[in-house]
Amino acid sequence: MPEDRKDAVLKFWDNASCGEELYFEGDNEKEKFENQSRIRYELEPFITEFAGFHLARGKKVLEIGVGLGADHQKFAENGAILYGCDLSPRAIANTSRRMELFELSSSIQVADSENLPYPSSFFNVVYSYGVIHHTPDTEQALREIYRVLKPGGEARIMIYHKYSVLGYMLWARYGLLNFRPFISMNEVYDKYMESPGTKAFTKEEAKKMCKDFRDIKIDVVLSHADLLASNAGQRHRGFLLTIAKKIYPRKLVRNIFRNNGLFMMIHLTK
């Protein structure tokens, strides 16, 4: 196990949870959390249906990678028997504080998605949104998700799609413009997309990793990053990006590249 790579992932996300530097603003703690949630669901309105918050009442739900806790809060508000974990102590602290402020309950702990500290066949639902493509062994994380799910249980997982509009833009920026046209998409995601070692997958690769599950449904969604409709992430800012966002042909991208979104939404049944 490449623990040095996992340590690099931990260091990156423990510096700031996803969205913390960009959208965590307000006059007090509660307002900061509310603002982050508002922006999250404005940018990614499809999360609500995909996560199935409204179906969570009375179910044992595990969220892997709680981040700032917006989705975790939604599960709690909808009556889930809730558990959460994250590799980053910062994320655990942020989400624990959110739950305290909104008077909600969950069992939250630091844990590694490749070695989950839960019994086998324990959860009705496992949810992980934009997380396990950061761990060195994504396939092992999926095996762990399968293990902790009850028979008939559901996993709802978002991982990055390799042939995405954003991936092509990163290839153009760090490959073509740097006179490295033969740089692979794997290297683009590994070195230039969020934490070191980030991966993206084709549908076929995702299906192969999820082969143990009884049912597999995969949808690809254009993200706000593909459409340059937001700050592109914690690593990518600057004058050129600001200009690009103003002239970007979003309508054209939506029409022509609808199957080239960054977000691969996977619904699995054990």
N, C-alpha and C positions, 0 to 999 in steps of 0.2 A: 504494500500500500504506500503510495507516494505521500507520506505525511508532510513533507516539506511543501508540497503543492496545497495540501489542505490547510496548513498553517498560513500560507499566503492568502487563501480565500478568507480565512478567519480574520486576518489582519485587515483586509480590505473592507469587509462588512462591519467589523467592530469599530472602524473609524467613523462610519455613518451608515445607519440602516437605509434601505432603499427609499429614496424620496425625502430623507430627513434634511439634507442640505438644500433641497429645491422647494419643498412645499410645507415645511414645518414652521409656520409663522403664526403669530397671534400675540395678544396681550397677556395671556396666561396659558397654563398648561392645557387646560380643557379646550380652549379655543384653538390651540395649535393642533391638537388631535382632530378636532372637528374640521378644521380647514384642510388638513391632509386627507381625510376621508372624502370630503366634498370634491376635491380636485381629482382624487383617485377614480371615483365613480363617474365623474364627468369625462375623463380621458378614456376610461375603460368600462363603459356602461354594460358590456356583455358579461362582466364578472358575476353580476347578481344571478342571472339565469344559470350560468355555468356552475357556480358554487352550490346553488340550490339551498341558500340560507333558509328559505321558507319551509323546507322539508326536514329541517334538522331537529325539530322538537322531539325530545325523549330519546334521541339517538346518541350513541357514543361516537364522537367526532374527534379525529386527530388532525391538527394542522401542522404540517412540517414546514418550518420556515415562517415564523410569525411576523418577522420584520417590525414595522411600527404598529401592527395589531388592528388595522382597520377591518379586515375580513374576520379576524378573531372576534372582534366586538360584535359583528353582525351575527355570527353563529351563536354567541352567547345570548344576544337579544331575542333570538328566535328559539330559545329553549333547548339548545344542545347540551348534552353531558360532555363537557368540553375539555380537551387536552391539547397542549401545544408544545412544540420544541423548536429550538434553533441552535445552530452551531455558535452563534454570537451571543455572549453575555449582554452586550449592549441591547440587542433586540429583545432579550428576555426582560431586561430592566424596563425598556420602553413599553412593552406590551403589558407587563405587570402593573406599571403605573397607570396606563390607560384603563385597565380593568378596575383598578382601585377607584379612579376618578369617576367612572360611570357606574360604580357599584355593581359590578358583574363578577362572575366567578369562573375560574378555569384552573386546571392543574398544568402549570407551565414550568419547563425546565430546559437547561442546556443539554443538548444531545446531538449526536451525529446521525444523519439520515441513513448512513450505511450500516449502522449498528443501533437500531432503535431499542430503547430500554422498556419495552412493553411486551406483555404476554402474546403468544400466538392466538389468532382467531379472537381478537378482543374488540375491535372497532367495527361499527356499521359503516362508517365513512372515513376515508383518509383523503385529505385535501392538501394540495401543495401547488402553489402558483408562482412559477418563475423561480424555482429554487434548485431542484436536483440536477439541472444542467451545470451548476457551479461545482458540485462535488466531483472528485476525481473519478469515482466509479458509479456512474449514473445507473448502470444496470443492476449493481448490487443494491442501490437505494430502492429500485423497483421490486427487487426480490424481497426486501424487508417490508415494503408496503403490502405486498401479496401475503406475507407471513402474518402480519398483525391484523389483517382483515378477516372478519367472519365469512364463512361460506355464504355467498349471495350478497356480500358487502360490496360497496362501490368506492372506487378511487377516482378522483377528479384532479388531473395533473396538467399543468401547463409547462411545456418546455419550449425552447427556441427551435424554430424551423430554419434549416440551413439555407435554403434558396429563397431568402427574403429580400425585400427591397432594401431594408437597412443593411443587410449583409453585403449587397451589391455596392451600396454607397460607401461602406467601410473599405471594401476591396478597392474601389476607385481612389479613395483618399489615401490609403496606406500601401496599396500595391501599385496601381497605375501611375499615380502622381509621384510616387517615389521610385519610378523606373523599375518596379518589381512586378511585371504583369503576370508572372507565373506563381505568385503567392497563392496558396490554397485557401479555400473558404474556412477550412478547419483552423489554419493559422491565424486568419483574420479574427475569428471569434476568440481564439485562445489568447491572443496578445492585445487586442484592441477593443474588446467588448466587455465592459464591466470588470469583474474580478479576474485575476490571472487563471487561465485554464478553463474559462467558460466554453461550453460546447453548444453546438446546434446539430439537429438531426433531420434526415429526410423522413418522410412518412414510413417508408419501408424499414428504415433502421429502428424507428419507434415501435413498429409492429413486432419486429424481431425481439426487441428488449421486453415487450409485454406479452410474449407468447404463452406464458403460463395462465393468463387470464381467460375466462370463458368468453367474454364479449369485449370487443375493442371498437370504439368509435372515435374517429379523429377528424377534427375540423381545423382549418387554418384561417386565421383572422389577421387582417391588416391592423397593425398597432399604431398608436399615436407617434411612435418613433419612425415607422415606415413612412408616415405622412408628414413628418416634421411638424407636427401639430403641438409640440410641447418642447421643453428642454429635453434634449436627446438622452441625457443620462449624466451620471456623476463624473464621467471622464471627458465628455465632449461638449465644449463650449467655445465661444470666441466669435470674432467679427465675421469670418466667412460663413459660419453656421447661421448667424443672425441674418445675413443677406440672403442666404439660400432659403431660409424659411419664408421670406417675403415673396420670393419669385417661384416657389415650388408649385408644380402643376398637380395639385392634389386630386382634382376631379379626374384627370387623365390617369393617374396612378390607380385610383379606385376602379376605373373601368377596365384597364388593361392588365393590371397586376393583382387582381383580387385573390388569386391563388398563391401569391408570393408574400404573404404576411409573415411577420416574425413570430407570432404566437401560435403554437400548435396545441390545441385544446384536446385533451385525451380523456375520454370517459371509459372507465374499465369496470368490469364486474367479475368478481371471483367466483 
